[in-house]
């Protein structure tokens, strides 16, 4: 850990906090239409898809298999969080097996 790490951590925390506060403040001023609500509901899925695509691109077969399993588990379990956690376990198991 470097000497500047605590300062960098505080700056990043402040930036994250200001982004959240700005988002809540701006959303108070904007009327929520059905189209905007649909876009807001789709945003977390789009972010997760982007992260998963980068992980599969940078990773290998283990990540691709785990991603397929997560998609299937999401449909079966109806829980994104549980499926994502199980996906981590699947990648770890596949890596332990040497894949």
N, CA, C and O atoms as a MOPAC input file, in Angstrom:
PM7 MOZYME 1SCF
protein

 N      0.85200 1    -1.17500 1     0.00000 1
 C      0.00000 1     0.00000 1     0.00000 1
 C      0.89900 1     1.24000 1     0.00000 1
 O      1.83900 1     1.33900 1     0.78800 1
 N      0.59700 1     2.16600 1    -0.88300 1
 C      1.39100 1     3.38800 1    -0.96700 1
 C      0.83000 1     4.44500 1    -0.02800 1
 O     -0.25900 1     4.29800 1     0.52700 1
 N      1.59000 1     5.49800 1     0.13300 1
 C      1.15700 1     6.58500 1     1.02300 1
 C     -0.06500 1     7.31800 1     0.47500 1
 O     -0.86800 1     7.84800 1     1.24300 1
 N     -0.20800 1     7.34800 1    -0.83900 1
 C     -1.32400 1     8.09100 1    -1.42500 1
 C     -2.60700 1     7.26500 1    -1.50300 1
 O     -3.64800 1     7.79300 1    -1.89300 1
 N     -2.55600 1     5.97200 1    -1.13800 1
 C     -3.73800 1     5.12700 1    -1.24200 1
 C     -4.92400 1     5.64500 1    -0.43500 1
 O     -6.02400 1     5.69600 1    -0.98300 1
 N     -4.77300 1     6.03200 1     0.83100 1
 C     -5.93900 1     6.54400 1     1.57700 1
 C     -6.55100 1     7.78100 1     0.92900 1
 O     -7.77100 1     7.94600 1     0.93200 1
 N     -5.71600 1     8.64200 1     0.37700 1
 C     -6.23800 1     9.84400 1    -0.28900 1
 C     -7.00700 1     9.45500 1    -1.53500 1
 O     -8.10200 1     9.96300 1    -1.77900 1
 N     -6.43600 1     8.55200 1    -2.32800 1
 C     -7.12700 1     8.08700 1    -3.53800 1
 C     -8.44500 1     7.40800 1    -3.18700 1
 O     -9.44700 1     7.59900 1    -3.87700 1
 N     -8.44900 1     6.63000 1    -2.13500 1
 C     -9.66500 1     5.95400 1    -1.70500 1
 C    -10.73600 1     6.96400 1    -1.30300 1
 O    -11.90100 1     6.80600 1    -1.66900 1
 N    -10.36000 1     7.98700 1    -0.56400 1
 C    -11.31700 1     9.03100 1    -0.17400 1
 C    -11.85500 1     9.79000 1    -1.37400 1
 O    -13.04300 1    10.10700 1    -1.42700 1
 N    -10.99000 1    10.08500 1    -2.33600 1
 C    -11.43100 1    10.79600 1    -3.54400 1
 C    -12.41300 1     9.94200 1    -4.33400 1
 O    -13.43200 1    10.44300 1    -4.81000 1
 N    -12.10900 1     8.64800 1    -4.47700 1
 C    -13.01800 1     7.76000 1    -5.20600 1
 C    -14.34600 1     7.60300 1    -4.47600 1
 O    -15.40000 1     7.57000 1    -5.11100 1
 N    -14.30800 1     7.50500 1    -3.15500 1
 C    -15.54400 1     7.39300 1    -2.37400 1
 C    -16.37800 1     8.66600 1    -2.51100 1
 O    -17.60000 1     8.60000 1    -2.65000 1
 N    -15.72500 1     9.81000 1    -2.47000 1
 C    -16.44300 1    11.07600 1    -2.63000 1
 C    -17.05700 1    11.18700 1    -4.02000 1
 O    -18.18700 1    11.65200 1    -4.16500 1
 N    -16.32100 1    10.76400 1    -5.04000 1
 C    -16.84800 1    10.80900 1    -6.41000 1
 C    -18.05500 1     9.88900 1    -6.55800 1
 O    -19.04700 1    10.26200 1    -7.18400 1
 N    -17.97400 1     8.69600 1    -5.98800 1
 C    -19.10800 1     7.76400 1    -6.05600 1
 C    -20.31900 1     8.33400 1    -5.32200 1
 O    -21.44700 1     8.24700 1    -5.80800 1
 N    -20.07800 1     8.91800 1    -4.15000 1
 C    -21.17400 1     9.51500 1    -3.38300 1
 C    -21.81800 1    10.66800 1    -4.14700 1
 O    -23.04400 1    10.76800 1    -4.20100 1
 N    -21.00300 1    11.53400 1    -4.73600 1
 C    -21.54800 1    12.66800 1    -5.49600 1
 C    -22.33100 1    12.20000 1    -6.71600 1
 O    -23.34700 1    12.80200 1    -7.06400 1
 N    -21.87800 1    11.14600 1    -7.36400 1
 C    -22.63000 1    10.60500 1    -8.50700 1
 C    -23.99700 1    10.10100 1    -8.06000 1
 O    -24.99800 1    10.33700 1    -8.73800 1
 N    -24.04600 1     9.41200 1    -6.93100 1
 C    -25.34100 1     8.92000 1    -6.43400 1
 C    -26.26500 1    10.06300 1    -6.04900 1
 O    -27.45100 1    10.05800 1    -6.38100 1
 N    -25.71200 1    11.03900 1    -5.34600 1
 C    -26.52400 1    12.18500 1    -4.93400 1
 C    -27.02300 1    12.95000 1    -6.15900 1
 O    -28.18200 1    13.36200 1    -6.20500 1
 N    -26.16000 1    13.13800 1    -7.14000 1
 C    -26.57100 1    13.84100 1    -8.36200 1
 C    -27.66300 1    13.07500 1    -9.08200 1
 O    -28.60100 1    13.67600 1    -9.60700 1
 N    -27.55300 1    11.75000 1    -9.11300 1
 C    -28.58300 1    10.94000 1    -9.77000 1
 C    -29.92700 1    11.08000 1    -9.09300 1
 O    -30.94000 1    11.27500 1    -9.76500 1
 N    -29.95700 1    10.98500 1    -7.77200 1
 C    -31.21900 1    11.13800 1    -7.04400 1
 C    -31.77500 1    12.55100 1    -7.20900 1
 O    -32.98300 1    12.73000 1    -7.35900 1
 N    -30.90100 1    13.54800 1    -7.18300 1
 C    -31.35000 1    14.93400 1    -7.32800 1
 C    -31.94600 1    15.17600 1    -8.70900 1
 O    -33.00500 1    15.79000 1    -8.83300 1
 N    -31.26800 1    14.69500 1    -9.74100 1
 C    -31.77700 1    14.88600 1   -11.09700 1
 C    -33.07200 1    14.11800 1   -11.34200 1
 O    -33.95500 1    14.59900 1   -12.05200 1
 N    -33.18900 1    12.92900 1   -10.75900 1
 C    -34.40700 1    12.14500 1   -10.97600 1
 C    -35.62300 1    12.77000 1   -10.29900 1
 O    -36.75700 1    12.47200 1   -10.67300 1
 N    -35.40600 1    13.61500 1    -9.32600 1
 C    -36.53200 1    14.33400 1    -8.72300 1
 C    -37.09800 1    15.37300 1    -9.68200 1
 O    -38.27700 1    15.71800 1    -9.61000 1
 N    -36.24800 1    15.86900 1   -10.58000 1
 C    -36.66900 1    16.92900 1   -11.49500 1
 C    -37.25900 1    16.39600 1   -12.79700 1
 O    -37.92900 1    17.13600 1   -13.51700 1
 N    -37.02200 1    15.13400 1   -13.10600 1
 C    -37.45800 1    14.56300 1   -14.37600 1
 C    -38.69700 1    13.71200 1   -14.13900 1
 O    -38.68900 1    12.83000 1   -13.28000 1
 N    -39.76500 1    13.97100 1   -14.89700 1
 C    -40.93800 1    13.10700 1   -14.74900 1
 C    -40.63200 1    11.71300 1   -15.32800 1
 O    -40.04100 1    11.59500 1   -16.40100 1
 N    -41.03700 1    10.68000 1   -14.61000 1
 C    -40.73100 1     9.31000 1   -15.02800 1
 C    -41.86100 1     8.80500 1   -15.92300 1
 O    -42.97900 1     8.56000 1   -15.47000 1
 N    -41.53500 1     8.65900 1   -17.20300 1
 C    -42.49100 1     8.09800 1   -18.15000 1
 C    -42.29200 1     6.58300 1   -18.20400 1
 O    -41.34700 1     6.05400 1   -17.62000 1
 N    -43.17100 1     5.90400 1   -18.89400 1
 C    -43.05300 1     4.44400 1   -19.02300 1
 C    -41.77400 1     4.07600 1   -19.77000 1
 O    -41.13100 1     3.07600 1   -19.44800 1
 N    -41.40800 1     4.86700 1   -20.75100 1
 C    -40.20300 1     4.60200 1   -21.52700 1
 C    -38.94200 1     4.77200 1   -20.66900 1
 O    -38.02500 1     3.95300 1   -20.74000 1
 N    -38.90200 1     5.82800 1   -19.86600 1
 C    -37.75700 1     6.05900 1   -18.98700 1
 C    -37.66700 1     4.96900 1   -17.92000 1
 O    -36.57300 1     4.49900 1   -17.60600 1
 N    -38.79500 1     4.57100 1   -17.37100 1
 C    -38.78700 1     3.50800 1   -16.37400 1
 C    -38.27100 1     2.19900 1   -16.96100 1
 O    -37.52800 1     1.47600 1   -16.29700 1
 N    -38.65600 1     1.88800 1   -18.19600 1
 C    -38.16500 1     0.67700 1   -18.85600 1
 C    -36.65900 1     0.74900 1   -19.07500 1
 O    -35.95600 1    -0.24800 1   -18.91700 1
 N    -36.16900 1     1.92500 1   -19.43700 1
 C    -34.72500 1     2.09600 1   -19.64300 1
 C    -33.96800 1     1.93800 1   -18.32700 1
 O    -32.90300 1     1.32100 1   -18.29200 1
 N    -34.51100 1     2.49200 1   -17.25200 1
 C    -33.86500 1     2.37100 1   -15.94900 1
 C    -33.86100 1     0.92500 1   -15.44600 1
 O    -32.90900 1     0.49100 1   -14.79800 1
 N    -34.91700 1     0.19400 1   -15.74300 1
 C    -34.96600 1    -1.21000 1   -15.33400 1
 C    -34.00300 1    -2.07200 1   -16.14500 1
 O    -33.51200 1    -3.08000 1   -15.63700 1
 N    -33.72200 1    -1.70000 1   -17.39000 1
 C    -32.83900 1    -2.48500 1   -18.25100 1
 C    -31.36000 1    -2.17600 1   -18.00700 1
 O    -30.50100 1    -2.96200 1   -18.40700 1
 N    -31.05100 1    -1.07100 1   -17.37100 1
 C    -29.66200 1    -0.66300 1   -17.18400 1
 C    -28.82400 1    -1.67300 1   -16.40400 1
 O    -27.72200 1    -1.98400 1   -16.85400 1
 N    -29.27400 1    -2.20700 1   -15.26500 1
 C    -28.42900 1    -3.17600 1   -14.55900 1
 C    -28.10800 1    -4.40900 1   -15.39900 1
 O    -26.99300 1    -4.92600 1   -15.33100 1
 N    -29.06300 1    -4.88300 1   -16.18700 1
 C    -28.82500 1    -6.03800 1   -17.03800 1
 C    -27.79000 1    -5.70900 1   -18.11400 1
 O    -26.94300 1    -6.54100 1   -18.44200 1
 N    -27.85900 1    -4.50600 1   -18.65700 1
 C    -26.88600 1    -4.10800 1   -19.67300 1
 C    -25.48300 1    -4.00400 1   -19.08500 1
 O    -24.51000 1    -4.40000 1   -19.72700 1
 N    -25.37500 1    -3.48000 1   -17.88300 1
 C    -24.06500 1    -3.37600 1   -17.22600 1
 C    -23.50200 1    -4.76900 1   -16.94900 1
 O    -22.32600 1    -5.02700 1   -17.20600 1
 N    -24.33400 1    -5.66400 1   -16.42800 1
 C    -23.88200 1    -7.03100 1   -16.15400 1
 C    -23.47700 1    -7.74700 1   -17.43900 1
 O    -22.50400 1    -8.50100 1   -17.44000 1
 N    -24.20200 1    -7.52500 1   -18.52600 1
 C    -23.84600 1    -8.15400 1   -19.79800 1
 C    -22.49600 1    -7.64800 1   -20.28700 1
 O    -21.69400 1    -8.42200 1   -20.80900 1
 N    -22.24500 1    -6.36400 1   -20.12200 1
 C    -20.95100 1    -5.81000 1   -20.51300 1
 C    -19.80900 1    -6.37900 1   -19.69300 1
 O    -18.74900 1    -6.69500 1   -20.23400 1
 N    -20.01800 1    -6.51200 1   -18.40000 1
 C    -18.98800 1    -7.08600 1   -17.53400 1
 C    -18.75200 1    -8.54700 1   -17.89000 1
 O    -17.60800 1    -8.99900 1   -17.95400 1
 N    -19.83600 1    -9.28700 1   -18.12100 1
 C    -19.70500 1   -10.70800 1   -18.45600 1
 C    -19.01100 1   -10.89100 1   -19.80100 1
 O    -18.19300 1   -11.79800 1   -19.95800 1
 N    -19.33000 1   -10.03700 1   -20.76900 1
 C    -18.68900 1   -10.15200 1   -22.08300 1
 C    -17.18500 1    -9.90200 1   -21.97500 1
 O    -16.39500 1   -10.59800 1   -22.61200 1
 N    -16.79300 1    -8.92900 1   -21.18800 1
 C    -15.36300 1    -8.66600 1   -20.99600 1
 C    -14.68000 1    -9.82200 1   -20.27300 1
 O    -13.54400 1   -10.17000 1   -20.59500 1
 N    -15.36100 1   -10.41500 1   -19.30300 1
 C    -14.78000 1   -11.54600 1   -18.57500 1
 C    -14.59200 1   -12.74600 1   -19.48800 1
 O    -13.57000 1   -13.42700 1   -19.41000 1
 N    -15.56100 1   -13.01200 1   -20.35200 1
 C    -15.43900 1   -14.13500 1   -21.28300 1
 C    -14.34100 1   -13.86000 1   -22.30600 1
 O    -13.57800 1   -14.76100 1   -22.65500 1
 N    -14.25800 1   -12.62500 1   -22.78500 1
 C    -13.22400 1   -12.27100 1   -23.76200 1
 C    -11.83500 1   -12.40200 1   -23.15600 1
 O    -10.93100 1   -12.93300 1   -23.80200 1
 N    -11.64800 1   -11.93200 1   -21.93600 1
 C    -10.33200 1   -11.98400 1   -21.29400 1
 C    -10.03400 1   -13.36900 1   -20.73000 1
 O     -8.87200 1   -13.75100 1   -20.59400 1
 N    -11.06800 1   -14.10900 1   -20.40800 1
 C    -10.88900 1   -15.42600 1   -19.80200 1
 C    -10.79500 1   -16.50300 1   -20.85500 1
 O    -10.16800 1   -16.33100 1   -21.90000 1
 N    -11.41700 1   -17.59100 1   -20.56500 1
 C    -11.33800 1   -18.71200 1   -21.47800 1
 C    -12.58600 1   -19.55500 1   -21.41700 1
 O    -13.69800 1   -19.05500 1   -21.24900 1
 N    -12.37100 1   -20.84700 1   -21.55900 1
 C    -13.47800 1   -21.78600 1   -21.60100 1
 C    -14.23200 1   -21.84000 1   -20.27600 1
 O    -15.45600 1   -21.96700 1   -20.27000 1
 N    -13.52700 1   -21.74600 1   -19.16600 1
 C    -14.18700 1   -21.79900 1   -17.85400 1
 C    -15.18900 1   -20.66000 1   -17.70100 1
 O    -16.29400 1   -20.87100 1   -17.20200 1
 N    -14.81700 1   -19.47000 1   -18.12000 1
 C    -15.72300 1   -18.32600 1   -18.01200 1
 C    -16.92000 1   -18.47200 1   -18.94200 1
 O    -18.04000 1   -18.11300 1   -18.57900 1
 N    -16.68500 1   -19.00000 1   -20.14000 1
 C    -17.78300 1   -19.18200 1   -21.09100 1
 C    -18.78800 1   -20.21500 1   -20.56800 1
 O    -19.99900 1   -20.01800 1   -20.67300 1
 N    -18.28500 1   -21.30200 1   -20.01200 1
 C    -19.17200 1   -22.32000 1   -19.44300 1
 C    -19.95000 1   -21.74400 1   -18.26300 1
 O    -21.15400 1   -21.96800 1   -18.14400 1
 N    -19.26800 1   -21.00500 1   -17.39500 1
 C    -19.93600 1   -20.40700 1   -16.23800 1
 C    -20.99200 1   -19.40300 1   -16.66300 1
 O    -22.05400 1   -19.32800 1   -16.04600 1
 N    -20.72100 1   -18.63100 1   -17.70200 1
 C    -21.71000 1   -17.66700 1   -18.17900 1
 C    -22.95400 1   -18.37800 1   -18.68000 1
 O    -24.07300 1   -17.95700 1   -18.38900 1
 N    -22.76600 1   -19.44500 1   -19.42500 1
 C    -23.91900 1   -20.22200 1   -19.87100 1
 C    -24.70000 1   -20.79400 1   -18.70200 1
 O    -25.93100 1   -20.80200 1   -18.71000 1
 N    -23.97500 1   -21.27300 1   -17.69500 1
 C    -24.63400 1   -21.80500 1   -16.50400 1
 C    -25.39600 1   -20.71300 1   -15.76500 1
 O    -26.50100 1   -20.95200 1   -15.27900 1
 N    -24.82100 1   -19.52100 1   -15.67600 1
 C    -25.49600 1   -18.41200 1   -14.98900 1
 C    -26.78500 1   -18.02900 1   -15.70300 1
 O    -27.79700 1   -17.75900 1   -15.05600 1
 N    -26.75500 1   -18.00400 1   -17.02100 1
 C    -27.98100 1   -17.68700 1   -17.76900 1
 C    -29.05200 1   -18.73100 1   -17.47200 1
 O    -30.20500 1   -18.39000 1   -17.20700 1
 N    -28.66400 1   -20.00700 1   -17.51700 1
 C    -29.62500 1   -21.06300 1   -17.20600 1
 C    -30.12200 1   -21.00300 1   -15.77300 1
 O    -31.31400 1   -21.16900 1   -15.51300 1
 N    -29.20800 1   -20.76800 1   -14.84800 1
 C    -29.59800 1   -20.67800 1   -13.43100 1
 C    -30.50900 1   -19.48600 1   -13.16300 1
 O    -31.40600 1   -19.55700 1   -12.32300 1
 N    -30.27500 1   -18.40500 1   -13.87200 1
 C    -31.13900 1   -17.23600 1   -13.69800 1
 C    -32.56900 1   -17.56400 1   -14.12100 1
 O    -33.52700 1   -17.15800 1   -13.46200 1
 N    -32.70400 1   -18.29100 1   -15.20900 1
 C    -34.04300 1   -18.66700 1   -15.66900 1
 C    -34.71300 1   -19.65500 1   -14.71300 1
 O    -35.92400 1   -19.59700 1   -14.50200 1
 N    -33.92900 1   -20.54600 1   -14.14700 1
 C    -34.48800 1   -21.55800 1   -13.24000 1
 C    -34.77000 1   -20.97300 1   -11.85500 1
 O    -35.86000 1   -21.15000 1   -11.31100 1
 N    -33.78000 1   -20.27600 1   -11.28800 1
 C    -33.89400 1   -19.77300 1    -9.91300 1
 C    -34.66500 1   -18.47000 1    -9.79400 1
 O    -35.20300 1   -18.16000 1    -8.73100 1
 N    -34.72200 1   -17.71000 1   -10.87100 1
 C    -35.36300 1   -16.38000 1   -10.86700 1
 C    -34.67600 1   -15.42500 1    -9.89400 1
 O    -35.31200 1   -14.52800 1    -9.34100 1
 N    -33.37600 1   -15.62200 1    -9.69000 1
 C    -32.60800 1   -14.74800 1    -8.80200 1
 C    -31.26200 1   -14.46100 1    -9.45900 1
 O    -30.42800 1   -15.35500 1    -9.60400 1
 N    -31.06000 1   -13.21400 1    -9.85100 1
 C    -29.80500 1   -12.82100 1   -10.48900 1
 C    -28.62900 1   -12.98800 1    -9.54000 1
 O    -27.56000 1   -13.45000 1    -9.94000 1
 N    -28.82700 1   -12.61400 1    -8.28700 1
 C    -27.73900 1   -12.64600 1    -7.31600 1
 C    -27.30800 1   -14.09000 1    -7.04800 1
 O    -26.11500 1   -14.39400 1    -7.04600 1
 N    -28.27300 1   -14.96800 1    -6.82500 1
 C    -27.94000 1   -16.37200 1    -6.56100 1
 C    -27.24500 1   -16.99200 1    -7.76600 1
 O    -26.28500 1   -17.74600 1    -7.60800 1
 N    -27.71800 1   -16.68200 1    -8.96000 1
 C    -27.09900 1   -17.22700 1   -10.17300 1
 C    -25.67300 1   -16.70300 1   -10.34300 1
 O    -24.78200 1   -17.45700 1   -10.73400 1
 N    -25.45000 1   -15.42100 1   -10.05300 1
 C    -24.10300 1   -14.85400 1   -10.17500 1
 C    -23.14900 1   -15.48500 1    -9.16300 1
 O    -22.00200 1   -15.78400 1    -9.49300 1
 N    -23.62200 1   -15.68800 1    -7.93100 1
 C    -22.77700 1   -16.33000 1    -6.92300 1
 C    -22.45400 1   -17.77300 1    -7.30000 1
 O    -21.32500 1   -18.22900 1    -7.11600 1
 N    -23.42700 1   -18.47600 1    -7.81800 1
 C    -23.17100 1   -19.83600 1    -8.28100 1
 C    -22.22700 1   -19.83700 1    -9.48100 1
 O    -21.44000 1   -20.76900 1    -9.64600 1
 N    -22.29700 1   -18.81400 1   -10.31000 1
 C    -21.36500 1   -18.70100 1   -11.42700 1
 C    -19.93000 1   -18.55600 1   -10.96300 1
 O    -19.01800 1   -19.12000 1   -11.56700 1
 N    -19.72700 1   -17.80600 1    -9.89700 1
 C    -18.38200 1   -17.67000 1    -9.32200 1
 C    -17.89300 1   -19.01800 1    -8.82000 1
 O    -16.73200 1   -19.37800 1    -9.01500 1
 N    -18.78300 1   -19.76100 1    -8.17100 1
 C    -18.42100 1   -21.08700 1    -7.67700 1
 C    -18.08900 1   -22.01400 1    -8.84400 1
 O    -17.15400 1   -22.80900 1    -8.75400 1
 N    -18.83800 1   -21.92000 1    -9.92400 1
 C    -18.58300 1   -22.76200 1   -11.09700 1
 C    -17.22600 1   -22.44500 1   -11.70500 1
 O    -16.47200 1   -23.35800 1   -12.04200 1
 N    -16.90600 1   -21.16600 1   -11.85100 1
 C    -15.58700 1   -20.79400 1   -12.39800 1
 C    -14.47500 1   -21.30700 1   -11.49300 1
 O    -13.47800 1   -21.85100 1   -11.96800 1
 N    -14.64900 1   -21.13300 1   -10.20000 1
 C    -13.62600 1   -21.60800 1    -9.25900 1
 C    -13.44900 1   -23.12200 1    -9.36900 1
 O    -12.32100 1   -23.61300 1    -9.37100 1
 N    -14.54900 1   -23.86100 1    -9.46000 1
 C    -14.46700 1   -25.31700 1    -9.57600 1
 C    -13.80900 1   -25.72800 1   -10.88400 1
 O    -12.98300 1   -26.64000 1   -10.90300 1
 N    -14.16800 1   -25.06100 1   -11.97800 1
 C    -13.56200 1   -25.38100 1   -13.27000 1
 C    -12.07200 1   -25.07100 1   -13.28400 1
 O    -11.27800 1   -25.82500 1   -13.84600 1
 N    -11.70300 1   -23.96800 1   -12.67000 1
 C    -10.28700 1   -23.63700 1   -12.57900 1
 C     -9.53200 1   -24.65600 1   -11.70700 1
 O     -8.40000 1   -25.02900 1   -12.01400 1
 N    -10.17100 1   -25.09500 1   -10.62400 1
 C     -9.55900 1   -26.09600 1    -9.74300 1
 C     -9.36200 1   -27.40300 1   -10.48600 1
 O     -8.38600 1   -28.11600 1   -10.25300 1
 N    -10.30100 1   -27.72200 1   -11.39400 1
 C    -10.18600 1   -28.93400 1   -12.19000 1
 C     -9.17500 1   -28.79300 1   -13.33000 1
 O     -8.88100 1   -29.76500 1   -14.02600 1
 N     -8.65700 1   -27.61200 1   -13.51600 1
 C     -7.63100 1   -27.39400 1   -14.52800 1
 C     -8.12900 1   -26.90400 1   -15.86400 1
 O     -7.38100 1   -26.91700 1   -16.84200 1
 N     -9.35600 1   -26.47900 1   -15.93300 1
 C     -9.92000 1   -25.99500 1   -17.19500 1
 C     -9.60100 1   -24.55000 1   -17.44500 1
 O    -10.00600 1   -23.99600 1   -18.46800 1

